């Protein structure tokens, strides 16, 4: 019986619970890790790999191939390179063959003579150019972890990272990460009977990422260009959207209209430091409370933690849960609140 392939999943630190949940649901068999690495899960998977392409919280996925070699130079030996060649050609075929236009090799010390020779050999073998920035076939070479020495070849089985959604035809500066939005939507637990409002919707990541059903979904943002792009993103999912140009501090909706409210609040980078963020947050939370139904949920993400919590104290909202994230170079927090007074 052949050994089930091993995969490595990467996700935003802080979303461990959501990543494990969706991998478990897909049928992953987790490997007890011999090392602690935040934002990474290793697992075995014996089912159709198409299931892994549907992961929403996982940002990047790699298949792991172990080589019992003492150093990268040994990968160029005939026996090991023949195996490496078979692995890479199979991945290219699985990814659509001619759709793969280039490859990218990532490794610590890849400027060394051994890695440069390996890159040249792969170029010759695959007849594909090396693209150090945007290669379709993404290869990572690193020392094996744990008790068994050796090196590992990690290959991304998809043309693009899982976080790069096909619906994102309009990429708005500072747009919310789709995997983070997916986790927040899971927290929201939207029902088919719910009315949903995305305040300061930006490029509509929340609605584009939402795979369920609801009674009504409304989006509003003050930026006209963002709304135009948001409409394109939602349309790319095959759905229509309800969009209004409006200020989050003065919402154009009737009292007690929404069951679920979502917002990726501005952190100040795009709107400028001249804006009083505490006042913006306070008035936005007040307006959200006005248009929310009794017992409504509010899911918010922001990096301005102190100012947001000060605003919550002055609002009708009660804080229920916080999740600290570490995403790229920023550390935002997800807040879940409920309308309490």
Backbone torsions as a table, in degrees:
resi	resn	phi	psi	omega
1	UNK	NA	126.5	-176.3
2	UNK	-71.7	148.2	179.7
3	UNK	-71.0	137.5	177.8
4	UNK	-67.8	139.9	-180.0
5	UNK	-64.3	150.5	179.5
6	UNK	-102.9	138.8	178.9
7	UNK	-126.4	155.2	174.4
8	UNK	-122.8	122.9	180.0
9	UNK	-107.3	134.4	176.3
10	UNK	-110.4	142.6	-178.9
11	UNK	-150.5	164.3	178.3
12	UNK	-64.7	128.5	178.8
13	UNK	-59.4	130.9	-175.3
14	UNK	112.1	-19.6	-178.6
15	UNK	-102.8	25.1	-178.1
16	UNK	-54.1	-47.6	-177.1
17	UNK	-57.9	-41.7	-177.9
18	UNK	-72.8	-38.4	179.5
19	UNK	-65.8	-47.3	178.1
20	UNK	-60.7	-40.4	-177.8
21	UNK	-62.3	-46.1	-177.1
22	UNK	-74.6	-31.6	176.1
23	UNK	-68.5	-41.0	177.8
24	UNK	-62.5	-40.8	179.3
25	UNK	-65.2	-32.7	179.6
26	UNK	-75.4	-17.7	178.9
27	UNK	109.6	17.6	-179.3
28	UNK	-71.4	144.2	174.2
29	UNK	-111.2	106.8	-171.2
30	UNK	-70.7	143.8	178.7
31	UNK	-99.1	130.1	175.4
32	UNK	-64.7	114.7	-173.2
33	UNK	-73.8	140.4	175.7
34	UNK	-92.0	5.7	178.4
35	UNK	-148.6	156.9	176.9
36	UNK	-105.6	116.5	176.7
37	UNK	-134.3	113.2	-176.7
38	UNK	-62.4	139.0	176.5
39	UNK	79.9	16.4	-178.0
40	UNK	-136.2	135.9	174.9
41	UNK	-129.8	133.3	173.6
42	UNK	-107.6	142.4	-177.5
43	UNK	-156.5	160.1	172.5
44	UNK	-100.2	147.1	-176.3
45	UNK	-145.6	116.5	-177.3
46	UNK	-107.6	4.3	-178.5
47	UNK	-97.4	-175.9	179.8
48	UNK	-60.8	129.9	-177.5
49	UNK	-70.8	-10.4	176.2
50	UNK	-61.8	-27.9	177.1
51	UNK	-62.0	-36.1	-178.2
52	UNK	-70.1	-25.4	177.6
53	UNK	-69.7	-13.0	-179.1
54	UNK	-97.7	5.2	178.4
55	UNK	-64.9	141.8	-173.7
56	UNK	-112.0	-35.8	-178.4
57	UNK	-87.9	-30.6	176.3
58	UNK	-68.0	131.5	-176.9
59	UNK	-90.1	-39.7	-179.5
60	UNK	-141.1	148.3	-177.5
61	UNK	-133.5	137.1	177.6
62	UNK	-133.6	143.5	168.8
63	UNK	-92.3	136.7	-173.3
64	UNK	-102.0	127.5	176.4
65	UNK	-122.5	123.2	-175.5
66	UNK	-96.7	137.6	177.0
67	UNK	-124.6	126.9	179.7
68	UNK	-83.8	65.3	-179.3
69	UNK	-121.2	149.2	-177.5
70	UNK	-78.5	-23.2	-177.6
71	UNK	-155.3	158.5	-177.0
72	UNK	-57.2	-31.9	-178.7
73	UNK	-56.7	-31.9	-178.1
74	UNK	-68.4	-17.6	176.4
75	UNK	-64.6	-19.7	-179.6
76	UNK	-82.7	-9.3	175.6
77	UNK	-64.0	151.5	-171.6
78	UNK	-54.9	-48.6	-176.8
79	UNK	-62.4	-48.0	-177.0
80	UNK	-73.0	-36.8	-179.7
81	UNK	-70.4	-33.3	175.5
82	UNK	-60.5	-41.6	178.3
83	UNK	-68.2	-43.0	177.9
84	UNK	-59.2	-41.8	179.6
85	UNK	-61.5	-44.7	179.0
86	UNK	-62.0	-44.1	179.9
87	UNK	-59.6	-49.9	-176.0
88	UNK	-68.3	-39.5	179.1
89	UNK	-66.0	-36.8	176.7
90	UNK	-65.2	-40.5	178.3
91	UNK	-64.1	-43.6	178.9
92	UNK	-60.0	-43.5	179.0
93	UNK	-63.3	-43.3	179.8
94	UNK	-65.0	-27.3	-178.1
95	UNK	-89.1	3.9	175.2
96	UNK	110.2	8.5	175.1
97	UNK	62.5	-99.9	-175.0
98	UNK	-67.3	-14.4	176.4
99	UNK	-69.3	-22.6	-179.8
100	UNK	-84.3	112.9	-174.8
101	UNK	-103.1	-15.6	-176.7
102	UNK	-162.9	171.5	174.6
103	UNK	-134.1	162.0	179.0
104	UNK	-135.0	128.7	177.3
105	UNK	-111.1	127.3	-179.9
106	UNK	-118.3	128.3	178.5
107	UNK	-164.1	148.1	173.4
108	UNK	-66.7	125.1	-179.1
109	UNK	78.7	28.5	-176.8
110	UNK	-68.8	-9.6	176.3
111	UNK	-78.7	-7.1	-178.9
112	UNK	-66.4	160.9	-178.6
113	UNK	-60.8	-37.7	-178.7
114	UNK	-64.7	-46.6	-179.2
115	UNK	-70.0	-36.6	178.4
116	UNK	-64.7	-36.8	176.6
117	UNK	-68.8	-38.3	177.9
118	UNK	-62.3	-43.5	178.0
119	UNK	-59.9	-45.0	179.4
120	UNK	-61.3	-42.3	179.7
121	UNK	-65.1	-39.4	178.8
122	UNK	-68.0	-40.5	176.0
123	UNK	-56.4	-45.4	-178.8
124	UNK	-67.6	-40.3	-176.8
125	UNK	-71.5	-43.7	-178.3
126	UNK	-88.6	-15.0	-175.1
127	UNK	58.2	42.3	178.6
128	UNK	-130.3	143.1	177.4
129	UNK	-77.0	153.4	175.3
130	UNK	-86.7	125.9	178.0
131	UNK	-119.6	107.7	-173.4
132	UNK	-73.5	-7.0	-177.9
133	UNK	-110.9	-50.0	-171.8
134	UNK	-130.7	36.1	-178.9
135	UNK	-60.5	141.4	179.9
136	UNK	-69.6	-46.7	177.4
137	UNK	-90.3	107.5	-175.0
138	UNK	-98.4	119.4	-177.6
139	UNK	-117.8	133.8	176.9
140	UNK	-124.2	131.1	178.4
141	UNK	-116.8	127.0	-179.0
142	UNK	-153.6	160.0	178.5
143	UNK	-61.7	143.1	176.8
144	UNK	-67.2	150.0	179.8
145	UNK	-101.7	160.5	175.1
146	UNK	91.7	-159.1	-172.9
147	UNK	-74.2	-35.7	-176.2
148	UNK	-84.9	120.5	178.7
149	UNK	-73.6	168.5	-179.7
150	UNK	136.3	-166.5	179.4
151	UNK	-130.5	156.2	-179.2
152	UNK	-119.9	141.6	172.9
153	UNK	-109.2	113.2	178.5
154	UNK	-104.6	127.8	-177.5
155	UNK	-124.1	126.9	176.5
156	UNK	-73.8	123.2	-176.5
157	UNK	-82.6	4.3	180.0
158	UNK	-123.4	153.5	-179.9
159	UNK	-62.8	-33.9	-179.1
160	UNK	-131.3	159.7	176.0
161	UNK	-57.0	150.7	179.3
162	UNK	-59.6	-29.5	-179.3
163	UNK	-68.4	-18.9	180.0
164	UNK	-84.2	92.5	-174.0
165	UNK	-75.6	142.0	178.2
166	UNK	-66.3	-23.5	-179.4
167	UNK	-76.0	-14.6	-175.9
168	UNK	-79.8	79.0	178.1
169	UNK	-86.1	-18.7	175.8
170	UNK	-119.6	115.6	-176.9
171	UNK	-103.2	98.2	-177.0
172	UNK	-81.0	134.7	178.7
173	UNK	-54.8	129.8	179.6
174	UNK	76.6	14.2	-178.5
175	UNK	-60.6	146.4	179.7
176	UNK	-64.5	137.7	176.0
177	UNK	-61.9	132.6	-179.0
178	UNK	-60.9	-42.8	177.5
179	UNK	-60.9	-36.1	176.8
180	UNK	-67.5	-42.2	177.2
181	UNK	-60.4	-39.2	179.3
182	UNK	-61.1	-42.2	178.6
183	UNK	-65.2	-41.5	179.5
184	UNK	-65.5	-35.3	176.7
185	UNK	-67.0	-36.5	175.3
186	UNK	-62.7	-40.1	178.6
187	UNK	-65.4	-35.0	-176.5
188	UNK	-68.8	-29.6	179.9
189	UNK	50.8	58.2	-176.9
190	UNK	-70.0	131.2	179.9
191	UNK	-98.7	158.1	178.8
192	UNK	-60.3	-21.5	-179.2
193	UNK	-92.7	-0.4	-174.1
194	UNK	-83.1	146.6	166.6
195	UNK	-98.8	128.8	-173.0
196	UNK	-119.1	138.6	176.5
197	UNK	-126.7	126.9	172.9
198	UNK	-103.6	104.0	-179.0
199	UNK	-84.5	135.4	-175.7
200	UNK	54.9	59.3	-167.3
201	UNK	-71.6	-17.0	-177.8
202	UNK	57.4	-123.8	-178.2
203	UNK	-94.1	18.5	173.2
204	UNK	65.7	38.4	178.5
205	UNK	-58.8	-39.9	-177.9
206	UNK	-61.5	-51.7	-177.6
207	UNK	-68.3	-38.5	179.3
208	UNK	-63.9	-32.5	-178.0
209	UNK	-83.8	-19.1	-176.0
210	UNK	-70.9	123.4	-176.7
211	UNK	-105.0	-2.3	-177.4
212	UNK	-95.4	-151.8	179.2
213	UNK	-134.3	153.5	176.7
214	UNK	-150.9	169.0	-179.0
215	UNK	-71.3	-43.2	-177.8
216	UNK	-150.8	139.7	172.7
217	UNK	-128.8	119.2	-180.0
218	UNK	-116.9	141.2	177.9
219	UNK	-123.0	140.2	174.1
220	UNK	-142.2	146.4	177.2
221	UNK	-159.0	150.4	-179.1
222	UNK	-79.9	-22.1	-175.4
223	UNK	-86.3	116.0	-177.5
224	UNK	-64.1	-41.0	-179.7
225	UNK	-64.1	-39.2	178.3
226	UNK	-63.0	-42.0	179.9
227	UNK	-63.7	-40.1	178.7
228	UNK	-62.5	-42.9	177.4
229	UNK	-69.3	-36.9	178.5
230	UNK	-60.4	-40.9	178.6
231	UNK	-61.0	-39.6	179.6
232	UNK	-65.6	-41.3	179.8
233	UNK	-63.7	-44.2	179.8
234	UNK	-66.4	-41.1	178.5
235	UNK	-62.5	-31.4	179.2
236	UNK	-65.9	-18.3	176.4
237	UNK	-86.7	-5.7	-178.3
238	UNK	90.1	9.2	179.8
239	UNK	-117.0	168.8	174.2
240	UNK	-105.7	160.2	179.9
241	UNK	-130.0	158.7	175.9
242	UNK	-105.4	112.8	-173.6
243	UNK	-124.4	136.2	175.4
244	UNK	-136.9	138.5	175.1
245	UNK	-83.3	114.7	-174.4
246	UNK	-157.9	153.7	176.8
247	UNK	-85.5	132.8	178.9
248	UNK	-62.4	-18.4	179.5
249	UNK	-88.4	-3.0	178.5
250	UNK	-151.2	79.5	-171.7
251	UNK	-78.8	138.0	-176.5
252	UNK	-88.0	45.0	-177.2
253	UNK	-128.8	156.2	-179.2
254	UNK	-73.9	160.1	177.7
255	UNK	-59.1	147.8	172.4
256	UNK	51.0	53.7	-176.5
257	UNK	-105.7	-22.3	-168.5
258	UNK	-125.1	142.6	178.0
259	UNK	-90.7	-34.1	-177.7
260	UNK	-129.9	131.6	175.6
261	UNK	-125.3	138.7	-177.8
262	UNK	-130.0	143.7	177.8
263	UNK	-158.5	132.5	167.9
264	UNK	-99.2	89.2	-172.6
265	UNK	-66.0	146.0	178.0
266	UNK	-64.8	146.2	179.2
267	UNK	-103.9	-3.4	178.1
268	UNK	108.3	-15.5	-176.2
269	UNK	-65.4	-41.3	-173.7
270	UNK	-92.2	-29.3	-174.7
271	UNK	-97.7	-7.0	174.7
272	UNK	96.4	153.1	-177.4
273	UNK	-77.4	-11.1	-178.8
274	UNK	-71.0	-19.5	-179.7
275	UNK	-76.4	135.5	176.0
276	UNK	-78.4	100.3	-173.6
277	UNK	-67.8	-34.0	178.6
278	UNK	-63.7	-42.7	177.8
279	UNK	-65.6	-42.2	179.3
280	UNK	-59.9	-46.6	-179.5
281	UNK	-64.6	-43.7	-177.4
282	UNK	-62.1	-46.7	-178.7
283	UNK	-70.2	-35.7	178.8
284	UNK	-66.4	-43.2	178.1
285	UNK	-63.8	-36.8	177.5
286	UNK	-64.3	-44.8	179.0
287	UNK	-66.4	-39.2	177.1
288	UNK	-61.7	-38.6	177.0
289	UNK	-65.1	-35.3	179.4
290	UNK	-66.2	-42.8	-175.0
291	UNK	-88.0	-4.0	-179.0
292	UNK	-87.0	146.1	174.0
293	UNK	-75.9	157.7	175.9
294	UNK	-55.7	132.4	-179.5
295	UNK	80.8	7.0	-178.8
296	UNK	-64.1	157.7	175.7
297	UNK	-104.5	145.6	173.9
298	UNK	-128.0	123.0	176.5
299	UNK	-111.6	124.2	-174.8
300	UNK	-132.9	146.3	170.8
301	UNK	-129.0	134.3	178.2
302	UNK	-158.8	158.9	174.7
303	UNK	-98.8	-15.5	-178.9
304	UNK	-86.4	74.2	-170.1
305	UNK	-64.8	-48.8	-176.1
306	UNK	-62.1	-44.9	-178.4
307	UNK	-66.8	-38.3	-179.9
308	UNK	-65.6	-45.5	-178.4
309	UNK	-65.7	-33.8	174.1
310	UNK	-62.7	-38.8	179.7
311	UNK	-70.0	-35.3	179.2
312	UNK	-62.4	-39.0	-179.2
313	UNK	-61.2	-26.1	-178.9
314	UNK	-97.3	5.3	-172.0
315	UNK	-109.7	172.2	176.0
316	UNK	-83.3	7.5	-174.9
317	UNK	-95.7	146.5	177.8
318	UNK	-114.0	126.7	-178.7
319	UNK	-73.8	127.5	-177.6
320	UNK	-110.2	-34.9	-175.5
321	UNK	-156.7	145.8	174.0
322	UNK	-130.8	143.3	175.6
323	UNK	-131.5	114.7	178.7
324	UNK	-81.9	128.0	-179.6
325	UNK	-112.6	159.2	167.6
326	UNK	-130.7	104.8	-173.3
327	UNK	-123.3	109.7	-177.8
328	UNK	56.0	-116.5	-175.9
329	UNK	-102.8	9.1	-178.1
330	UNK	-123.9	163.0	-178.2
331	UNK	-132.6	70.7	-179.7
332	UNK	-76.7	170.0	178.6
333	UNK	-126.4	137.9	171.5
334	UNK	-92.6	130.2	177.0
335	UNK	-117.2	132.2	171.9
336	UNK	-111.9	126.9	-177.7
337	UNK	-128.8	161.0	174.2
338	UNK	-131.2	149.2	-178.3
339	UNK	-73.8	117.1	-172.7
340	UNK	-114.5	-19.2	-177.3
341	UNK	-156.3	NA	NA
